[in-house]
Structure formats: C-alpha cells, structure tokens
Amino acid sequence: MRFSILDPKKAIWQGMAKKVTLPAVNGEMCVLDFHQPFVVRLEKGRITFSGERVVSRPGGILIKDGIAFMRSNSLTVFAQT
C-alpha cells in the first residue's frame, strides 16, 4: 500500500509498506494491504511499518497525536511529531 506520514510543515515519510502499526485512541491498530477504508484518531505513541523494500526507522516514528485515513490501498497519517 502507499503510505505517508505528514506533519503540518513537511512530509516525514512516504513510500510503500506491507504492514503499518498505529497508536489508535482505542488501542494499537495493525493495517495491512487492501484494508477496508477508515478514519481513526491517533494518540501519543509510535508508528511502525515494514514492507518488501522498506528500510523502516528502527523503533518507528514517535507522534503526539493525529488522524489516519485509509482509502484505495493508500494510508495517510496527519500527525504532530
């Protein structure tokens, strides 16, 4: 899936991912390829991701809060870091 993490000033990460783990308000959420469309609020925590040719950041990316939006096999995260 296409995956982007954006903050108000810049794109933090953009690329392809097979699995993304999000710190959702109601608990940790795992998103895989072709997940159903959704919008979810995120809380303080760590976003981790992996894929075939992804060199993910060790330990993931820390965020303060945000919103994740999945549609047409594309996951976009708007977050404050």
Buried (B, 14 or more C-beta within 10 A) or exposed (E): BEBBBBBEEEEBBEBEBBBBBBBBEEEEBEBEEEBEEEEBEBBEBBBBBEBEEBEBBEEBBEBEBBEBBBEEEEBBBBBEB
